[in-house]
Amino acid sequence: MSLHLYDTSTRTVREFVPIEPGRVSIYLCGATVQAPPHIGHIRSGVNFDVLRRWLTRCEYDVTLCRNVTDIDDKIIRVAGQEGVPWFVVAERNQRAFTWAYQVLGCLPPTVEPRATGHVPEMIELMQRLIDRGHAYAADGDVYFDVMSYADRYGSLSNQRLDNMRPAADTDNEGCKRDSRDFALWKGAKPGEPTWPTPWGPGRPGWHLECSAMATKYLGPTFDIHGGGVDLIFPHHENELTQSQAAGDGFARYWMHNSLLTVGGEKMAKSQGNSLLIPAMLQKVRPVELRYYLVAPHYRSVIDYSDEALQEAASAYRRIEGFVTRAAEVIHDVDADAPLPVEFAAALDDDLGVPQALAIIHEVVREGNVALAQGNKEQVARLLAETQNMLDVLGLDPRSEQWRSSGDASGLRQTIDDLVAVALEQREAARARKDYAAADGIRDRLAGAGIIVEDTPAGPRWEIAR
């Protein structure tokens, strides 16, 4: 089966056929860096990281462009409230996003452009639109004329122009020809950062930047445009409209991950229900949080609860437990072992991660039986399958990412060292046949939440959960 993806623009699951055989270009709407990230923000990065990993596993050369919106109304507002320059707010929060992506195992993008670094490309795009009669300058602003593209505007979000509300995206609404016209460029205002243009100084509108950056790095037509469903309108609709009105083909497939809610409400700082990444990592390990975000289908809503988070963490530990025990018996894992056909079929069916994880858990159950029976050949095959499947999802506990990461409190290495000392003392006590002392060490470890299991390969331990 070939890869099929749900395309928002056609509202169908379509076979994915890249523009250029063997290569895939993806533009992912990244962060608007007015605040540090919560798990709702990072869900998009994790979901599209799985897509990228699967495409790479299918031997595509993937170019992923993920932008940073480092100037907009919200950033300026926060800077004013804090009494600091706008770029201080943007830089601080971009670093927080970068850390969050990294700590949850997302591969770095091929390129990560900032809006403020691409004003020349935005000026060129606006000029093309003006020359084609699709945009106009008014009192220092530049607007897209929606009536000039009325037969196409609304196609992505499946809306009729007659039913759309005013854009309400500037303080100069009276300068617009039509209230639904959206701002490409916002004229200079006192105290705000500005860049020079032929129409006067000002700063970018939200939608213009992504069109300019996507086509700069991926070309006038590229394969996939991604982001959250909350961006479909107006942001992605406006991107598509202005780009195609300028003569670019733009994205051939549109993919959108669903929201992460709390009590059925969209997660937002203004609602007081944000769950920031550092706080989440006091509850579970980074890999467990990634599992929680990966496990549901990317197009399904996640309604957050602590109980669901802990259930996901427990599910991941069952997989991790098998991999850890099997690796004590099998030291050389076949990294080229084929993936189970059912696993590949699940991911080819619009990234069916829930079905893919069900297959992983079934293989783990078989692996635990093989371990109990001492069938090393079977264990070796099932361990290789499990690790290769987990690698596609960015969840292999023996990968460099997760072997070097700590537990939720960041103290795993310290715990490792302390337990190692205790186990050395226990082994020394057993060697001199002081079994009471050896049992005492084990009991003290158990009292501290460290469960010790004696195996043919030596003692192994885990933290009780």
C-alpha angles and dihedrals in degrees: 000000000000123000115280122188134187108249114206092202094060096026089227139104104254133189108256112237114170122221091240119034111248095013132089127189119200130184113195121189104234134189132325094212105215093116139012117276128269123197091267089063094047095048090079092052092050094046094051090044087062090050091051093048092049092049090049091049087052086058099255121144101232126203111193119190113189115179133211119218099211099168129046142115094283095051091049091048093051091047090053092050091050095040094234133118116275092245092060090060092045096047094046094051096041088058089051091053093047090052092048093051091048097045090052093052102255113157111239115261119255088240131003109194125190121223094232091058094060107054093122090058090049092051090051092050093049091050091052090051093048091048090052092049096249099110138036139192120238128175094334094316127101119214136189111237104226094189089061088063099029095134092061106027110108097026096119096048092037094238134140116234090230090063097049123109125228114284092234091189102133141042089239101066090144090066093064124100089215127017089231093059110113129219119257093173132015119214122238120284127189112277096011126114115256141191124201121253135166087260096051137280120309143108138274126281114234099252100044096064097061094051090050095047097041094054093042093058103026104028133248090299123032138167113250136016115192142184144115123313089245088069097057091092129059100353104048094032089056093045091053094045098049093043096050092041087057090053102262122130090216120180121005094195128032118203124185130185117213128245133275109226137186115217089346094304126114111259110251136152091233090060093054093234100105117138106203120207099244090052091049091053089060087064102043140003119270093252090052091051089050090051089052092053095042099045101075119066110272091239094052125090117249112212103199124230132156089235093056090047092053091046089054091048091052091049091053092048090057089057092043091050092057093046091049095048094043092049089058088062101033113048100174113055120194102239090186096055110133119256117246109268091233091055093052091046091053093054092043087057097076094302095302095193095163090059091043091053091049088058091049091052091049091052089048091053090052089047093053090052090050090050091052090050093047092237099155095178091055092044091052093052095046093045091053091049092048096049093045091051092046090049090060089055094043091244106110105134090206094054119111090251096060101030089060096043123091133228123271094287094045092241101106095114091051090049091048091054095046094047090048090056091048092049091049089054090048092050090049090051091050091048090057089043094245092143094165090060091045092051090046091056091049091049092049090051090050089051088055091051098262114129114202122202122189111221134173087258091053134270118330127187142195137184112260112241 
